[in-house]
Amino acid sequence: MTEMKGWKEIPIGGMILDAGNSEAYNTGDWRAFRPVPGEAECTNCMLCWLNCPDSSILVDAENEEMTGFDLKHCKGCGICAAVCPVNAGVIRRAEGEVEKDDPRLCIRMVEEGKFQEVGNE
């Protein structure tokens, strides 16, 4: 029989002991909304990348372009869509409320389980 660890040897529950191990945990499985590209032309300002708390904005560093979303780690918070200046311009031109999944947006937030991208609806 193996000897059991005592209370001093067992790590506190929920404590992350190894730095930089968040890559191993797929946290995108429980989100209610996910970001998808819309019809509006992305200006690649990188504000979405800068503000994403999960580092879920994929970027082609060589061409300095946003290329998509890491849905394994995205929690669906919508910060990327909220800080997007292209989205702000679309909302301003619409002169009123715009739904968060409106196809005219650059980054839109769709309910999980709905269509993937514009054109696949």
N, C-alpha and C positions, 0 to 999 in steps of 0.2 A: 504494500500500500504506500502511495506517495504521501509525503508529508504536506499538509495544507499550510498555506501562508497565514501568518498572523495578521492582526489588524494594522500593524505598523508597516507591513510589506505590501498591502493591497492599495492600489491607487484610489483616490477619491473618485466616486462615480461621476462620469461625464467629463473628467479632466483630460485634456489633450496633452500627452506627455512628450510627443515628438513634434518639433517645429516643422512647419511646411507639409503636413500630411493631409491637408484638406483636399488635395487632388484625388485621394483615395476614396473620398466619400461623395457619392452621387446624390446631391441634395435637390436636384430638379424633379424628382419623382413625385413630390407632394404639392407642386404649385397648382393654382387654379387658373392662372393666365400665363400665356407665353408670348414673347415678342416675335413678330414676323415682319418682313419687309413689306412696305406698301408701295403705292404707285409713284409717290413723290421722289424726285431725284435726290439721293443722298449727296451732301456737299463734303462729306468726309472731314467734318470739323473735329471729330473725335471727342466731343463732349459726352457722348454716351459711354465711350470707353473709359474716360476719365472718372465719371461718376458712378459706374457700375460697382456695387459693393461686393459682387461675386466674381469679378474679372471674367464675365461671361460674354463679352463682346470680342469677336474674333477679328483680328486685323492682319492684313498683309503688310508687314513692315516695309518691305522693299518698295511697294507701290503706294504706301501710305493710304490704304483704303480699308474701310470697314467691310468685312466679307461675310459676316453672319453672326450667329449666336451659339454659344456652347450650352445646349439645352440639358446637358448632364448636370450642370452646376447652377443654371439660372433658376432663381426662386420665383420669378414672375412678379417682382415688385413694381415694375413699370417706371422706374427712375429714368431709364434710357429714353423712353418715349416722352417723359415729362420735361427733360432738359434739351430735347432736340429742337434747334432753332427752325428747322424746316417744318416740323409739326406746328410750332408757334405761328409761322407764316400761313400755313393752311388754315388754322383756326381763325386767325385774324381776317383772312380773305372770306371765310365762310360767314363772318359777322354773327357768330352765335355759338351755341354748344355743338361740339363735334364728338361723336361717340368714339371711345378709345380703340374700337376696331374698324373705324372708317377707312376704306381702301385708299382714300386720297392722301393719307398720312405717309410719312417716311418710315417711321417705326410705329407699328400698331400693336395693340395688345388684344389677342384673341383668347376666348375661353378655351381651356384645355379640352381636347377631343373634337374641336371644330376644324375647319379647313386649314390647310397648311400655308399656302401663299396665295397672293392675288392671281386670279386665273384658274385656280383649282377649286373654286367655290361651287 
